[in-house]
Amino acid sequence: MNQNTLMNVLIAALILLVGFGVYYLINIGNQHVTPSKRIHFHRNRIFRLTAIVLGVVGFLILLRYNPIIRSVLFAIVFAVVMAYILNPLVVWLEKKGLKRPVAILLIYLVIAGVLVFLFVLVLPRTVEETTKFLRALPGLLTTGTSNLLNFLDQQFGAMVDLEELTNRVNQMINDSIGTIQQTLFNFAGSVTGYLGGLFTRIVGIFIFPIITYYFLNDKEKFTRLIVDAIPANRKQGMSAMAKDIDISLSQFVRGRLLMAVFVGVTTTIFLFIFNIEFAIVIGLITGIADIIPYIGPFMGFLPAVLLALMQGPVAAVRIAIVFVLIQWVENNLLGPKLLGDSTGLHPFVVLMCLVIGGSLFGFLGMIFSVPIVSAARIIWIYYKDSVHNRKLN
């Protein structure tokens, strides 16, 4: 155990000791005041909450220092998410006459086929384009700058001091090329290292599809176990709350995934049509970024237009028009049908979720922050209603 961990444990222990000390001091004080002025505690709730906090802290410490448990837990979490996403498709196949195990295996075969296709055909091309892009970056920046300056010269030559502007831009490029290349290579290296580490976690990788299968196949059993663990007087409210959370999350998650696939594939096709280099890489970035509400499309739009600009202003204008059309279709045709007002969150709250989630947990934080806050909002609403009803009774 390193020094930082030991310090954190000592701080947590000190906080607990202070809490218990305050609790007992208040109890001693209660013995010397009238009943109306005493501070009352729910002792069972306090001990229960303390036990929960200690259990969570102990579990997090164990998770931090035991890679096998961490790998298994991540596999379980991702299996739950995957089962949740795939369950509607399994139900649809059941309605077509297939038994549930057969439907699950059929979906597994389709997923395996897609993965093989990606690894055999798409992944090599993507790696090749990415490597080519990193090597060609200095030349692309120079060419793009030259094209932009020529365009400005033709349109605003009399209004702009192009010689001074050219010198400044060239100086900026020379100063930034090394930094940009190093950043991109570091990012590629970190992604490669992460993927390599991911595949070395054999335990998690092998049990992930197995756990997903059992969650899908025995969904009713797991649901019954959870329902049986809920007190009888709270089953109705908890069931309604779970149903509302399911409707909100399923609509948001599946809607965003479908729209991301649409945006990524459509963007790639149009980039190929207009003969824009690195079409697969840009399409992949655009599709993944589109999962993030509001700011995701801009994350894909900027690199596409910049790379197109390096091939000329006309190509950049074409790509900009394509992106505007794709976003119009997504926001006006697909979005209302697939999403609606699924989260119930104000756009400002969504943006705050993205900023906070991204700063704390990176890209995954930006993806999962909105559905988590949406679920927390529903839980809070039901909790307030429950407290209000108890006061009335």
Secondary structure, DSSP 8 states (H G I E B T S, - for coil): --HHHHHHHHHHHHHHHHHHHHHHHHHHHHTTS-GGG-----HHHHHHHHHHHHHHHHHHHHHHH-HHHHHHHHHHHHHHHHHHHHHHHHHHHHHTT--HHHHHHHHHHHHHHHHHHIIIIIHHHHHHHHHHHHHHHHHHHHHHHHHHHHHHHHHHTTTS-HHHHHHHHHHHHHHHHHHHHHHHHHHHHHHHHHHHHHHH-HHHHHHHHHHHHHHHHTHHHHHHHHHHHS-GGGHHHHHHHHHHHHHHHHHHHHHHHHHHHHHHHHHHHHHHHTT-TTHHHHHHHHHHHTTSTTTHHHHHHHHHHHHHHTT-HHHHHHHHHHHHHHHHHIIIIIHHHHTSS-S---HHHHHHHHHHHHHHHHHHHHHHHHHHHHHHHHHHHHHHHHHHHHHH-
